[in-house]
Amino acid sequence: MAAAERQEDVVEYFLYPAPGKTTQGKRNEDSGLEEQADKILAHLSPLLVDYIWQKEPFNLRVVAAKGDHPPHLHGRTQLGDNIEDEWFIVHLLLQITCTASFPDYIARVQDNDGEFLLIEAAEHLPRWLTPDTSHNRVFLFHGQVHIIPQPRSPAEIACVPAGTPSLPQALNIVSRYPGLTVAGRPTQDDIINRIGSYPEKMQQNFHHVHCYLPPGVVTVLNNSPGLVAPAVQAFYERDPLDMKACRTMKHFPTDTCVKARVRFTRCLYGQLLQQRFTPDKRSGWTVPPPSHPDHSAWDLGVKLACGFEILCCRSPGSPTDTDDSSNISDVRWQRYLSFLTEKGYFKSELEGSKRYKELLESARRHYKETAAVSCERSVDHGQEVLNILRTNTWDLKQLQTAGKHLEAPDDDSWLAMTPGDLDAMLEEQYGGFCRKSGDLGKASGTLGNMVDSMKAFVDNVSSHEGAEFPRMDEDQPVDFDIDSFSQAMERILGLTNGRIDEADEDNDDDGLMESESDSSEESEDEGEYEIGADGTEVTAMTEYMDQMDQELARTHVGKSFEKEPSQVKPSPPKDLPMDGTNSSKQDGEENGDDDITPVNVDLNLVKNLLESYSSQQGLAGPATNILGTMGVKPPEDADELD
């Protein structure tokens, strides 16, 4: 499926057997891949069973050969609003390809942006690698990112095709020449740093909080903690018809509520917390005022219970005691169960013990949901909730007693972000200049480095794809001295004084507008250059600029610029000719030339830059955007410098 056809919140992933590793015969291929899919899911079960997915879980299904696609395993997961699910899937794929049990699998992952791994490592990619040239080039193999390069010598053409490789060619290249295709260390580090360290990161992404809930909701969550995600999603996407169900609370009466500790992901907790909701008086909910210490627990509990009520009311059927064999193959389930036992999933628990049954039920529930998604069947979470209510009972007193001995809720200070924290996060993610030193509180380079970056940017010739901004190589505090800045601007603009025509000549000499060869050819062919009285070249543009200066000198535009300090000119001779024409001409020259005080380009640039930065009031704007793309952070006291 082309990237343009993918949904915005969907990630697709592929597991290809390395060339020469597939079993001959279609039936053997399909059955072999099906067994491998169950084995992979069992291998990942310690991570998958306890993970709370925002929308859909990680899943695998067998895809037969079609066109240039060999038989492979394919998965598709809808992410919702939690982008961390996507990077968790990348971690799972890396784990699969580096495991001794699956040494010959080559993985590929894409979303609606295409090869999103390249976006994360964009700063360290070769210049030739673009979205147009990355087709069939980015893979995961042996736990690393592999990028098929372009041939750099005639000898490499035998290994790497000059054009875009086909999928079979790409898989063969990665499998046979991993040393040639493995991405550089900086690229690998960018991907690994973005993924984070699992399973520690998975636990960090959880957020536990106290909620007052009907006993039925507590029972459902005790049996299936992952159902908190569809419940939050149902409440988050509620409509007026759903709110009618929340008036009666048919499935979860509100007459008695107990306190429970609920596990969310940070994304789910943020979604539920930010929703403003006042329950209908007919529902029976009574939420204490905000000053009450239990206000947050009641507020979250009401929202979560309403989400479960909406799920149940959306379910079209009635609760039934469905057998697992109707949803999943007995053969595949037994095979999956045996793989779990081999992996030590049950942790030496005796078969039939309470803990063994809990682990078995978690594995069964996870496998059923995965099988349903892989078969592209919609999962009826409401029906699952109704089945749990039907097949389980609860002891109200026991739940109330447990509610008095709960672990403390997690600190949610991570929700509060100061402007400094935001700047630090953005600099670390996009600035590129604070990753080496780790000092996020300082600016990112000396004035000299900033000048060099600006000069390099002006000197570069932009292509049809746009201009490229150079970045800083060192992290040093900014010395924002006004005199130094003025001298730096003179270096950039090539100015020795305030005359515009000389600035134009210097710019031409520096090659900012055209190369020297092109300028010479145009001057010879088109005759655009003339020789002035002082022997210097004067372009037609310079004449236009002089005339424009004459016209704008007395306007508000001309007066808005900072001028050079006025200089006292020598008095004209007293014996001026009385000819009217000459007098009028000289008056015109005096009125024109004397009034045109040269503009101080350096001071105007400093003034405008600092005023622009100050007017942004800490928000994004032209000054920070331009300087930021070059790795330069303006000082915080810009107003004082002005």
Helices and strands as residue ranges (DSSP letters): G 3-5, E 10-17, H 26-43, H 45-48, E 61-63, E 72-78, H 84-98, E 105-110, H 116-120, G 122-124, E 138-141, E 144-147, G 154-158, H 167-176, H 178-181, H 185-195, H 200-205, E 206-213, H 215-223, G 225-227, H 228-236, H 240-248, E 258-265, H 266-273, G 281-283, H 295-314, G 324-326, H 330-342, H 354-374, H 381-391, H 396-403, G 413-415, H 419-426, I 427-431, H 447-459, H 482-493, H 500-510, H 516-526, E 529-531, E 537-539, H 540-552, H 556-559, H 580-589, I 590-594, H 601-615, H 622-629, H 638-641
